[in-house]
Amino acid sequence: MSRTERAPGPATSRLRDRRRAYVSLVALAVAAFAFNTVEILPVGLLPEIAAGLGLSPPQAGMLVTAYALTIAVGTVPVVAASTRVRRRTVILGVVAVLTVATVVFVVVPAVGSVFGSRVATAVAHGVMWSLMGPAAVAPYPEHLRGRVLSVLATAGAAAIVGGLPAGTWLGGLLGWRVPFVVVAVLGIGSVAMLAACLDDHDDARPEIGRARSRAPDAFAFALVLVVLAASVAATFTVVTFVSLLPVDGGINGARRAAVLTTFGVSGVAAAALLGRLLDRRPRAAFALALGLQGGGLIALTAAAAWGPALWPGAALLGAAATTVPLVCQYVVYDLAPARLELALALASLAYNAGVALGAGLGSWALRTHASDALVPASLVVWTAAAAVCAVARRRTSMQAITVSLLDVPREDRAE
């Protein structure tokens, strides 16, 4: 007599779902690392790429500039246009675009194809960062949202600390195309894992739209975007011109590399560590992130007279560079007045606007007041961000404060 097969029990199904969620999170983290690495790789390989493609250094530099501008301009309309498509389908598509466009960038020498592949990758990049967070968070309990988002933030930040220097070294050793091939391989691996394990967790039918926030508040959401843009601008006012900072002993050569490494490593570490605090006390996490930035800028001010203050300044500023965007993204999940993915696209726009504003403010400070004005200008913008946070605490609705910013422990939620 044949034995009847038993259907998987609830415990088996839950274990399988947890494994699928874990593999999906790893795949999304790999994609985050790959996208951020491919964005900044030309920075480390600019002379080699220019020589290999027959471009001048300024033309090759446009590979980075065009990428950033495309993310800023193209993300919101593309995400808005994709709201009727299942999230899983869009994510698989944009990671596939990363892979194919990177291969085109490597094998097709025509200048038009090179820039076209970068534009395509940039659009995919912006869409991916708008969708990967909701996709990663969906299978996990609410009380783990901060930790899940911190995994993605850590992977993205690791591109600066690991992806750029490793790619620069590999490109110098084996040719500039090899690091891009490695990124394409990472894209293939990510697509394979996502195709196998990423589930659809859309909160509504595709004809209606995808996930929405739990406590929509347009005013609070706008304040969060202002804080994000101002904080990022404060960081990049300094970081863009780090070599020119008025520091006792100067910043050049090996010291500049060490400062940027300190900045990057502290950013990765802070993103990895903040998740648990963000889940339990989001308001405290917000204050901590902005406080780290203010402390870093004060330390850089002191470094003009006492050189060793440069190192804690770089570390604190690096920590804030990843944690402020992470906290803002966390809060957007609660306050977004429209579809969540579109709100995250607007947050991406605010971030890139902050980068451009910071670089522009730094340029203006150098032209009008010399390098001594870089850190004070950054402090002014940081003060504006802190002031907006104070306004948010007083003016946002009680519902929004209770849901997303109330400083109460969340131990009552299951671990």
DOSEDO-456278 format. One record per residue: residue in one letter; x, y, z of N, C-alpha, C in turn. Coordinates in steps of 0.02 Angstrom, whole numbers, padded with zeros to 5 digits, always signed. Layout:
<atoms>
AXYZXYZXYZ;...
</atoms>
This chain:
<atoms>
M+00043-00059+00000+00000+00000+00000+00045+00062+00000;S+00031+00107-00045+00073+00166-00050+00059+00214+00007;R+00110+00248+00027+00104+00297+00081+00079+00363+00052;T+00030+00392+00085+00005+00458+00062+00053+00512+00081;E+00063+00559+00036+00108+00615+00050+00071+00668+00090;R+00105+00692+00140+00075+00743+00183+00094+00813+00158;A+00046+00856+00162+00060+00927+00145+00105+00957+00199;P+00148+01003+00181+00191+01036+00231+00149+01067+00286;G+00171+01057+00348+00136+01085+00404+00150+01159+00412;P+00114+01193+00458+00125+01264+00468+00196+01281+00486;A+00228+01240+00529+00297+01255+00549+00344+01252+00490;T+00334+01201+00446+00376+01194+00387+00367+01253+00340;S+00304+01273+00331+00290+01330+00287+00322+01394+00313;R+00318+01404+00379+00348+01464+00408+00423+01464+00400;L+00455+01406+00409+00527+01401+00400+00546+01416+00328;R+00507+01388+00281+00521+01401+00210+00513+01475+00194;D+00461+01507+00221+00451+01578+00208+00507+01620+00237;R+00532+01602+00297+00587+01639+00327+00650+01633+00284;R+00662+01572+00259+00721+01563+00216+00716+01603+00152;R+00657+01603+00122+00647+01643+00061+00656+01717+00075;A+00630+01740+00131+00637+01811+00149+00711+01828+00160;Y+00748+01783+00192+00819+01796+00204+00858+01798+00138;V+00845+01750+00094+00881+01749+00030+00863+01811-00011;S+00800+01831-00009+00780+01891-00045+00815+01953-00019;L+00822+01957+00047+00856+02015+00077+00930+02016+00056;V+00962+01957+00057+01031+01953+00035+01037+01975-00039;A+00991+01951-00081+00993+01968-00152+00983+02043-00162;L+00938+02073-00124+00927+02145-00130+00988+02184-00105;A+01020+02159-00053+01081+02191-00029+01137+02187-00081;V+01143+02130-00114+01192+02122-00168+01178+02172-00224;A+01114+02179-00241+01096+02227-00293+01111+02298-00272;A+01098+02315-00208+01114+02382-00183+01189+02396-00189;F+01229+02347-00170+01302+02355-00175+01323+02363-00248;A+01294+02322-00292+01313+02325-00363+01294+02392-00394;F+01233+02416-00381+01212+02480-00410+01257+02537-00386;N+01269+02540-00321+01310+02595-00295+01382+02590-00319;T+01407+02529-00327+01476+02520-00351+01482+02543-00423;V+01435+02522-00465+01440+02540-00536+01431+02616-00545;E+01396+02648-00500+01388+02721-00505+01455+02757-00496;I+01495+02735-00446+01555+02772-00428+01619+02742-00455;L+01616+02684-00488+01677+02654-00515+01716+02700-00562;P+01683+02738-00606+01721+02783-00649+01764+02834-00611;V+01747+02849-00549+01787+02897-00510+01857+02869-00500;G+01863+02804-00485+01929+02775-00474+01965+02755-00537;L+01929+02749-00592+01959+02724-00654+01954+02776-00711;L+01948+02839-00693+01936+02891-00743+01990+02893-00797;P+02055+02895-00780+02106+02899-00833+02104+02837-00878;E+02095+02778-00848+02094+02717-00888+02034+02714-00935;I+01975+02734-00909+01915+02734-00951+01921+02785-01007;A+01947+02844-00991+01955+02896-01042+02002+02872-01098;A+02058+02841-01079+02104+02816-01129+02074+02759-01170;G+02038+02714-01136+02010+02656-01170+01954+02674-01218;L+01917+02727-01204+01861+02746-01246+01877+02805-01292;G+01937+02830-01287+01956+02887-01328+01922+02952-01308;L+01910+02960-01243+01878+03020-01218+01929+03063-01180;S+01914+03127-01175+01954+03170-01132+01932+03158-01059;P+01974+03174-01011+01954+03166-00941+01889+03202-00923;P+01878+03264-00946+01813+03295-00931+01754+03257-00961;Q+01763+03231-01022+01709+03192-01052+01696+03128-01012;A+01749+03095-00991+01741+03035-00950+01708+03051-00884;G+01724+03110-00857+01693+03131-00794+01618+03139-00801;M+01594+03153-00861+01522+03159-00872+01485+03093-00862;L+01522+03037-00863+01491+02972-00849+01462+02971-00779;V+01496+03005-00733+01471+03010-00664+01417+03063-00657;T+01430+03121-00688+01382+03177-00684+01316+03159-00715;A+01318+03129-00776+01256+03110-00810+01217+03058-00770;Y+01253+03014-00737+01221+02962-00697+01181+02993-00640;A+01214+03038-00603+01180+03070-00546+01121+03112-00569;L+01129+03150-00624+01074+03191-00649+01015+03148-00671;T+01030+03091-00702+00976+03047-00725+00937+03020-00666;I+00971+03001-00613+00937+02977-00553+00890+03031-00526;A+00917+03092-00522+00878+03147-00493+00817+03164-00535;V+00825+03163-00601+00771+03184-00646+00725+03127-00665;G+00752+03068-00674+00713+03013-00704+00677+02968-00656;T+00697+02966-00592+00670+02916-00546+00595+02925-00534;V+00574+02985-00516+00504+02996-00497+00456+02979-00555;P+00466+03005-00616+00418+02988-00669+00418+02914-00687;V+00476+02880-00685+00477+02809-00702+00442+02768-00648;V+00454+02785-00584+00420+02750-00530+00344+02761-00535;A+00324+02823-00549+00253+02838-00556+00222+02798-00614;A+00259+02791-00668+00233+02754-00726+00230+02678-00713;S+00269+02654-00665+00272+02582-00652+00224+02559-00598;T+00182+02603-00572+00140+02584-00515+00088+02532-00532;R+00074+02521-00595+00025+02470-00615+00058+02403-00630;V+00122+02399-00619+00159+02336-00631+00178+02307-00563;R+00175+02241-00558+00192+02209-00495+00263+02227-00475;R+00272+02238-00409+00338+02259-00384+00392+02208-00401;R+00376+02145-00393+00426+02092-00408+00449+02096-00480;T+00403+02107-00526+00420+02112-00597+00467+02172-00610;V+00451+02228-00579+00493+02288-00589+00563+02277-00561;I+00567+02248-00502+00633+02237-00472+00676+02190-00514;L+00646+02135-00536+00684+02090-00580+00706+02126-00644;G+00662+02168-00670+00679+02204-00731+00736+02253-00723;V+00735+02291-00667+00788+02342-00660+00855+02310-00644;V+00856+02254-00608+00920+02221-00596+00946+02190-00661;A+00900+02166-00703+00920+02141-00769+00949+02197-00812;V+00918+02257-00807+00944+02315-00843+01015+02331-00820;L+01027+02329-00755+01095+02340-00729+01144+02292-00761;T+01126+02229-00765+01171+02178-00792+01184+02190-00866;V+01131+02198-00905+01139+02205-00977+01174+02271-00995;A+01154+02326-00962+01184+02390-00978+01258+02392-00959;T+01276+02358-00905+01347+02355-00886+01388+02316-00937;V+01359+02262-00963+01393+02223-01015+01401+02266-01078;V+01349+02303-01097+01353+02348-01155+01408+02400-01144;F+01411+02428-01084+01462+02477-01068+01533+02449-01079;V+01541+02385-01065+01607+02354-01070+01625+02335-01141;V+01577+02307-01179+01594+02275-01243+01582+02320-01303;V+01540+02372-01297+01526+02415-01354+01565+02481-01347;P+01614+02493-01390+01657+02552-01380+01627+02618-01403;A+01571+02617-01438+01543+02679-01464+01523+02725-01407;V+01539+02789-01414+01526+02837-01360+01451+02841-01345;G+01409+02840-01397+01337+02843-01386+01312+02784-01345;S+01338+02725-01360+01318+02666-01322+01342+02669-01250;V+01401+02696-01241+01429+02702-01173+01385+02747-01130;F+01369+02805-01156+01327+02852-01117+01256+02826-01111;G+01231+02794-01164+01164+02766-01161+01158+02712-01108;S+01209+02670-01102+01208+02617-01051+01210+02647-00981;R+01248+02702-00973+01251+02734-00907+01183+02765-00889;V+01150+02795-00937+01084+02825-00924+01034+02771-00906;A+01035+02715-00942+00989+02660-00928+01002+02632-00858;T+01065+02624-00840+01082+02598-00774+01060+02647-00720;A+01067+02712-00733+01048+02762-00683+00973+02762-00671;V+00933+02755-00723+00861+02751-00714+00843+02689-00673;A+00874+02632-00690+00862+02571-00652+00883+02579-00580;H+00939+02615-00569+00964+02628-00501+00912+02665-00459;G+00887+02719-00486+00838+02758-00448+00775+02719-00433;V+00750+02681-00482+00690+02641-00471+00703+02587-00419;M+00761+02556-00423+00777+02501-00376+00778+02526-00304;W+00809+02582-00292+00812+02608-00224+00744+02631-00199;S+00698+02644-00243+00630+02661-00222+00588+02600-00205;L+00605+02543-00236+00565+02482-00228+00596+02431-00181;M+00662+02430-00175+00693+02375-00138+00676+02377-00064;G+00669+02436-00036+00652+02440+00035+00585+02409+00051;P+00531+02430+00018+00466+02397+00029+00467+02322+00016;A+00504+02301-00035+00508+02229-00050+00545+02192+00005;A+00598+02222+00031+00637+02189+00084+00599+02186+00150;V+00562+02240+00165+00527+02245+00229+00464+02202+00231;A+00431+02194+00173+00364+02162+00171+00359+02095+00207;P+00406+02048+00199+00396+01983+00232+00415+01982+00306;Y+00439+02037+00332+00462+02038+00402+00412+02073+00446;P+00411+02056+00512+00367+02092+00558+00386+02166+00562;E+00337+02207+00580+00346+02279+00583+00404+02299+00629;H+00413+02262+00684+00464+02283+00732+00535+02269+00708;L+00543+02238+00649+00609+02226+00620+00623+02273+00561;R+00578+02320+00547+00587+02362+00488+00654+02399+00488;G+00672+02428+00545+00735+02466+00548+00795+02423+00535;R+00795+02362+00561+00852+02318+00550+00857+02294+00478;V+00800+02282+00446+00800+02263+00376+00827+02320+00332;L+00802+02380+00345+00826+02437+00306+00900+02451+00318;S+00924+02437+00379+00995+02449+00393+01039+02401+00353;V+01014+02341+00338+01052+02294+00297+01063+02324+00227;L+01010+02351+00198+01016+02381+00132+01061+02443+00134;A+01054+02484+00186+01096+02544+00192+01169+02525+00200;T+01182+02472+00238+01252+02450+00248+01281+02425+00182;A+01242+02387+00145+01266+02362+00080+01281+02419+00032;G+01236+02469+00030+01249+02526-00013+01310+02565+00007;A+01319+02575+00072+01378+02612+00096+01442+02574+00085;A+01438+02507+00086+01497+02466+00075+01527+02475+00006;A+01487+02501-00041+01514+02513-00108+01569+02565-00106;I+01563+02614-00061+01615+02666-00056+01678+02639-00023;V+01668+02599+00030+01724+02574+00068+01758+02515+00034;G+01717+02471+00005+01745+02410-00025+01743+02410-00101;G+01685+02427-00130+01678+02422-00202+01723+02467-00241;L+01728+02531-00221+01769+02578-00259+01843+02562-00254;P+01872+02553-00194+01944+02538-00192+01961+02470-00223;A+01918+02420-00212+01931+02354-00242+01927+02358-00318;G+01876+02394-00343+01869+02401-00415+01926+02441-00446;T+01949+02492-00411+02005+02532-00436+02068+02489-00439;W+02080+02450-00386+02138+02406-00385+02134+02353-00440;L+02076+02322-00448+02068+02269-00498+02074+02298-00568;G+02046+02358-00578+02051+02389-00644+02122+02408-00661;G+02161+02431-00613+02231+02446-00626+02272+02385-00640;L+02251+02328-00612+02289+02266-00620+02270+02229-00684;L+02206+02225-00700+02183+02184-00755+02148+02223-00811;G+02142+02288-00803+02107+02328-00853+02041+02354-00827;W+02020+02413-00850+01962+02446-00821+01897+02409-00833;R+01894+02365-00882+01832+02330-00897+01817+02275-00845;V+01868+02247-00815+01858+02189-00771+01813+02205-00711;P+01822+02261-00676+01776+02276-00620+01704+02281-00642;F+01691+02307-00701+01622+02311-00725+01594+02242-00741;V+01637+02198-00765+01615+02129-00776+01596+02096-00710;V+01634+02110-00657+01618+02083-00591+01550+02109-00569;V+01535+02173-00580+01470+02200-00562+01415+02165-00601;A+01426+02152-00666+01376+02116-00705+01364+02046-00678;V+01417+02013-00655+01409+01947-00625+01367+01952-00560;L+01381+02003-00520+01340+02013-00460+01267+02024-00479;G+01254+02060-00533+01186+02071-00556+01153+02005-00576;I+01189+01963-00611+01162+01898-00631+01144+01856-00569;G+01189+01855-00520+01176+01818-00459+01115+01845-00421;S+01110+01912-00419+01053+01942-00385+00987+01925-00420;V+00986+01930-00486+00926+01913-00523+00905+01841-00511;A+00954+01795-00511+00939+01724-00501+00908+01713-00432;M+00937+01743-00380+00910+01734-00312+00841+01766-00305;L+00833+01825-00335+00768+01859-00330+00714+01821-00368;A+00731+01794-00426+00682+01757-00465+00659+01695-00427;A+00705+01666-00387+00688+01605-00350+00650+01619-00286;C+00664+01676-00253+00641+01685-00184+00599+01747-00171;L+00602+01797-00215+00566+01859-00200+00491+01848-00213;D+00451+01858-00160+00379+01850-00166+00346+01917-00179;D+00285+01913-00206+00244+01973-00214+00210+01989-00148;H+00223+02048-00121+00189+02070-00060+00155+02137-00072;D+00136+02150-00135+00101+02212-00149+00039+02217-00106;D+00028+02277-00080-00028+02287-00034-00094+02302-00069;A-00092+02304-00134-00154+02317-00171-00148+02288-00241;R-00203+02284-00276-00201+02258-00344-00162+02306-00388;P-00130+02281-00442-00089+02325-00483-00128+02382-00515;E-00192+02371-00526-00230+02426-00557-00244+02482-00507;I-00236+02468-00443-00247+02519-00392-00182+02552-00371;G-00131+02512-00364-00066+02539-00342-00037+02496-00288;R+00025+02511-00269+00059+02469-00221+00055+02499-00151;A+00104+02482-00110+00100+02495-00038+00089+02569-00022;R+00051+02580+00031+00040+02647+00056+00061+02650+00129;S+00074+02709+00154+00096+02717+00223+00037+02706+00270;R+00054+02699+00335+00003+02685+00385-00029+02748+00413;A+00005+02804+00411-00021+02867+00440-00003+02925+00395;P-00034+02932+00337-00014+02984+00290-00017+03053+00321;D+00035+03092+00309+00039+03161+00335+00083+03200+00288;A+00051+03237+00242+00089+03272+00190+00137+03323+00219;F+00115+03359+00271+00158+03411+00301+00220+03379+00333;A+00210+03327+00372+00266+03294+00404+00313+03263+00353;F+00284+03235+00300+00325+03205+00247+00369+03258+00213;A+00339+03316+00200+00378+03371+00169+00435+03393+00215;L+00422+03395+00280+00475+03414+00327+00532+03364+00326;V+00515+03299+00322+00567+03248+00320+00610+03257+00258;L+00580+03272+00201+00619+03283+00139+00665+03343+00147;V+00640+03396+00179+00682+03455+00191+00741+03438+00235;V+00729+03401+00289+00783+03381+00334+00834+03339+00296;L+00810+03292+00256+00855+03249+00218+00898+03289+00171;A+00868+03333+00131+00906+03373+00083+00956+03418+00119;A+00935+03450+00174+00979+03496+00210+01038+03458+00242;S+01024+03401+00272+01077+03362+00303+01128+03338+00252;V+01103+03312+00196+01149+03289+00143+01189+03347+00116;A+01158+03405+00107+01194+03464+00083+01249+03484+00132;A+01234+03481+00197+01285+03499+00246+01345+03452+00242;T+01332+03388+00230+01387+03340+00224+01428+03353+00162;F+01395+03362+00105+01433+03368+00042+01464+03437+00032;T+01442+03487+00070+01478+03550+00069+01549+03540+00091;V+01559+03495+00138+01625+03481+00166+01661+03426+00127;V+01626+03370+00115+01658+03312+00086+01682+03325+00014;T+01643+03363-00024+01662+03376-00093+01730+03411-00098;F+01745+03452-00047+01807+03491-00048+01852+03473+00011;V+01853+03408+00027+01889+03387+00087+01963+03405+00085;S+01992+03404+00026+02063+03420+00019+02079+03493+00037;L+02027+03536+00034+02038+03607+00045+02018+03630+00114;L+01996+03585+00157+01975+03605+00224+02033+03637+00262;P+02020+03690+00299+02074+03724+00336+02091+03686+00399;V+02131+03634+00391+02150+03591+00447+02224+03600+00462;D+02240+03602+00525+02310+03608+00545+02350+03549+00517;G+02399+03563+00475+02438+03511+00444+02416+03495+00373;G+02358+03520+00353+02334+03509+00285+02306+03439+00274;I+02271+03431+00217+02244+03366+00197+02264+03354+00125;N+02311+03310+00116+02331+03293+00048+02364+03224+00047;G+02368+03195-00012+02401+03131-00020+02372+03076+00024;A+02416+03043+00061+02396+02987+00103+02346+03008+00157;R+02353+03069+00183+02308+03092+00235+02237+03099+00208;R+02230+03122+00147+02163+03128+00117+02131+03060+00110;A+02170+03010+00086+02143+02942+00079+02122+02914+00147;A+02162+02928+00199+02145+02903+00265+02081+02936+00292;V+02073+03001+00278+02013+03037+00300+01951+03007+00266;L+01954+02997+00201+01897+02969+00165+01882+02897+00187;T+01935+02859+00201+01925+02791+00226+01890+02792+00294;T+01912+02837+00338+01880+02844+00403+01807+02863+00395;F+01794+02910+00350+01725+02931+00335+01683+02871+00312;G+01709+02832+00266+01671+02776+00238+01660+02720+00287;V+01713+02700+00323+01707+02644+00370+01658+02661+00426;S+01662+02721+00451+01616+02740+00505+01544+02742+00479;G+01535+02761+00417+01467+02760+00388+01439+02690+00383;V+01479+02643+00361+01456+02573+00357+01440+02546+00427;A+01485+02558+00475+01474+02533+00542+01411+02563+00574;A+01401+02629+00564+01343+02662+00594+01278+02635+00564;A+01277+02626+00498+01217+02599+00466+01201+02529+00491;A+01253+02489+00502+01242+02421+00526+01217+02419+00597;L+01237+02467+00638+01221+02466+00709+01156+02502+00726;L+01133+02546+00682+01076+02588+00700+01009+02552+00698;G+01004+02497+00661+00940+02465+00649+00901+02449+00711;R+00933+02420+00762+00897+02400+00822+00870+02461+00859;L+00912+02514+00866+00887+02575+00898+00830+02605+00859;L+00835+02603+00794+00783+02631+00751+00716+02595+00762;D+00718+02529+00771+00657+02492+00783+00627+02507+00852;R+00669+02519+00901+00644+02528+00969+00629+02602+00985;R+00673+02647+00964+00664+02718+00981+00681+02761+00919;P+00635+02763+00871+00650+02800+00809+00665+02874+00821;R+00630+02904+00869+00643+02975+00882+00713+02986+00909;A+00735+02942+00954+00803+02947+00980+00854+02935+00924;A+00838+02888+00878+00884+02875+00823+00891+02936+00778;F+00835+02971+00767+00837+03032+00726+00881+03085+00759;A+00871+03095+00824+00911+03144+00861+00985+03125+00861;L+00999+03060+00869+01068+03037+00870+01102+03050+00803;A+01067+03034+00749+01097+03042+00683+01114+03115+00669;L+01067+03160+00683+01081+03232+00673+01134+03257+00722;G+01134+03230+00783+01185+03249+00832+01254+03228+00811;L+01260+03169+00781+01325+03147+00756+01351+03195+00703;Q+01307+03218+00660+01328+03265+00608+01350+03331+00638;G+01311+03358+00685+01332+03420+00716+01398+03413+00753;G+01407+03357+00789+01470+03345+00824+01529+03341+00776;G+01517+03308+00719+01571+03303+00669+01591+03371+00642;L+01542+03413+00628+01558+03480+00601+01594+03523+00654;I+01574+03516+00716+01609+03553+00769+01681+03530+00775;A+01691+03464+00770+01759+03437+00774+01801+03462+00715;L+01772+03466+00656+01809+03492+00598+01825+03566+00607;T+01782+03602+00641+01797+03672+00656+01858+03677+00702;A+01860+03633+00752+01917+03632+00798+01981+03610+00764;A+01975+03569+00710+02034+03543+00676+02076+03597+00643;A+02046+03656+00632+02085+03711+00604+02142+03732+00649;A+02131+03725+00715+02183+03742+00763+02218+03681+00792;W+02182+03625+00794+02211+03565+00824+02198+03507+00776;G+02248+03488+00737+02242+03439+00684+02210+03372+00703;P+02225+03343+00762+02196+03277+00778+02120+03276+00780;A+02088+03334+00788+02014+03336+00789+01985+03317+00721;L+02027+03315+00670+02004+03296+00603+01975+03225+00603;W+02006+03180+00642+01986+03109+00639+01918+03096+00670;P+01903+03120+00730+01834+03111+00754+01784+03149+00712;G+01805+03206+00684+01760+03243+00640+01740+03202+00579;A+01791+03170+00547+01777+03128+00488+01734+03068+00507;A+01748+03038+00565+01710+02979+00586+01637+02996+00601;L+01626+03050+00637+01557+03070+00654+01518+03091+00592;L+01551+03128+00548+01517+03150+00487+01501+03090+00442;G+01546+03041+00439+01533+02981+00400+01475+02942+00428;A+01472+02937+00495+01416+02901+00527+01350+02935+00511;A+01349+03001+00513+01287+03038+00498+01268+03032+00424;A+01317+03026+00381+01303+03023+00309+01261+02963+00290;T+01265+02909+00329+01223+02851+00315+01162+02847+00360;T+01168+02870+00422+01113+02861+00469+01056+02911+00459;V+01071+02973+00440+01017+03021+00429+00972+02999+00371;P+01000+02980+00313+00955+02954+00260+00918+02891+00281;L+00950+02848+00320+00917+02787+00343+00857+02803+00388;V+00866+02849+00435+00811+02868+00479+00755+02902+00440;C+00773+02945+00394+00722+02979+00353+00682+02928+00313;Q+00717+02879+00284+00681+02827+00247+00633+02789+00292;Y+00655+02773+00353+00613+02738+00400+00549+02777+00414;V+00555+02841+00425+00497+02883+00441+00450+02889+00381;V+00478+02891+00320+00437+02896+00261+00386+02839+00257;Y+00405+02780+00281+00360+02722+00279+00295+02736+00318;D+00298+02780+00367+00239+02796+00407+00202+02857+00382;L+00238+02905+00354+00208+02970+00340+00190+02984+00267;A+00214+02942+00221+00205+02957+00150+00132+02969+00132;P+00117+03026+00101+00047+03043+00086+00021+03008+00023;A+00064+02976-00016+00044+02943-00077+00072+02872-00075;R+00076+02840-00132+00104+02773-00135+00175+02774-00108;L+00191+02722-00071+00255+02720-00036+00314+02724-00083;E+00311+02686-00138+00368+02686-00185+00379+02755-00215;L+00324+02790-00229+00331+02858-00257+00359+02905-00205;A+00339+02896-00142+00366+02938-00088+00441+02925-00080;L+00462+02862-00086+00533+02847-00081+00571+02875-00141;A+00539+02877-00198+00571+02909-00256+00581+02984-00244;L+00533+03015-00212+00541+03086-00195+00596+03095-00143;A+00603+03047-00097+00658+03051-00049+00725+03044-00084;S+00728+03001-00135+00790+02995-00175+00805+03061-00211;L+00753+03093-00236+00762+03158-00268+00789+03209-00218;A+00761+03209-00157+00785+03255-00105+00858+03242-00088;Y+00877+03179-00085+00946+03161-00070+00993+03189-00124;N+00977+03175-00187+01020+03199-00241+01020+03275-00247;A+00963+03306-00231+00962+03379-00229+01009+03405-00175;G+01011+03369-00118+01057+03388-00065+01129+03383-00086;V+01146+03330-00124+01214+03323-00149+01233+03382-00193;A+01188+03399-00240+01201+03455-00285+01205+03521-00247;L+01159+03530-00199+01159+03592-00160+01223+03598-00119;G+01245+03543-00089+01306+03545-00050+01367+03563-00091;A+01373+03531-00150+01429+03546-00194+01427+03619-00217;G+01366+03643-00233+01360+03713-00254+01374+03762-00198;L+01351+03746-00138+01365+03790-00081+01439+03792-00066;G+01472+03735-00070+01544+03733-00058+01582+03774-00110;S+01561+03769-00173+01593+03809-00225+01584+03884-00212;W+01523+03903-00192+01510+03974-00178+01553+03997-00119;A+01558+03956-00067+01597+03975-00009+01670+03985-00027;L+01696+03941-00070+01766+03947-00091+01777+04011-00132;R+01730+04026-00176+01738+04085-00219+01734+04150-00180;T+01690+04152-00131+01676+04215-00097+01712+04225-00031;H+01727+04170+00004+01757+04177+00070+01817+04132+00082;A+01840+04096+00032+01896+04050+00037+01877+03988+00078;S+01926+03944+00089+01912+03879+00119+01890+03885+00192;D+01907+03940+00225+01886+03948+00295+01810+03949+00303;A+01773+03960+00249+01701+03965+00254+01665+03898+00243;L+01702+03846+00224+01669+03782+00208+01631+03753+00267;V+01666+03744+00323+01633+03714+00381+01579+03760+00410;P+01591+03825+00418+01536+03869+00442+01474+03866+00397;A+01484+03864+00331+01427+03860+00286+01389+03794+00297;S+01426+03740+00307+01395+03676+00320+01356+03677+00386;L+01384+03710+00437+01350+03715+00502+01285+03754+00496;V+01284+03805+00454+01222+03843+00444+01167+03798+00416;V+01185+03758+00366+01135+03714+00336+01113+03660+00386;W+01161+03634+00425+01143+03584+00476+01096+03614+00528;T+01109+03676+00548+01065+03709+00595+00994+03715+00567;A+00989+03729+00503+00923+03732+00471+00888+03664+00475;A+00925+03610+00463+00896+03544+00468+00871+03529+00538;A+00911+03548+00588+00891+03537+00658+00830+03579+00675;A+00826+03639+00649+00769+03682+00662+00705+03653+00632;V+00710+03625+00572+00652+03594+00541+00628+03535+00582;C+00675+03497+00611+00657+03442+00655+00617+03468+00715;A+00639+03524+00743+00604+03553+00800+00533+03573+00780;V+00526+03602+00720+00460+03621+00695+00417+03558+00687;A+00447+03505+00661+00410+03443+00650+00381+03417+00715;R+00420+03422+00769+00396+03397+00833+00337+03437+00859;R+00334+03501+00842+00280+03544+00868+00219+03544+00823;R+00230+03536+00758+00176+03549+00710+00145+03487+00679;T+00178+03431+00681+00149+03372+00649+00089+03347+00689;S+00047+03311+00656-00014+03286+00689+00005+03236+00743;M-00037+03229+00794-00024+03182+00848-00022+03110+00822;Q-00060+03097+00771-00059+03029+00743+00008+03013+00713;A+00036+03060+00675+00101+03047+00644+00155+03040+00697;I+00153+03082+00748+00203+03078+00801+00198+03011+00837;T+00137+02990+00852+00128+02928+00888+00153+02869+00848;V+00139+02869+00784+00155+02811+00743+00229+02807+00727;S+00260+02864+00711+00328+02860+00684+00382+02892+00725;L+00366+02939+00769+00419+02976+00803+00414+02973+00879;L+00363+02941+00906+00355+02941+00978+00410+02902+01012;D+00442+02931+01061+00500+02901+01093+00479+02854+01149;V+00450+02797+01130+00432+02746+01179+00463+02681+01158;P+00487+02640+01206+00516+02576+01189+00464+02531+01155;R+00489+02487+01112+00443+02443+01076+00453+02370+01098;E+00471+02360+01162+00481+02293+01186+00416+02253+01187;D+00359+02289+01185+00295+02254+01186+00283+02215+01122;R+00321+02231+01070+00314+02194+01008+00358+02132+01012;A+00335+02080+00980+00373+02017+00983+00439+02024+00949;E+00490+01992+00977+00556+01993+00945+00558+01941+00890;
</atoms>
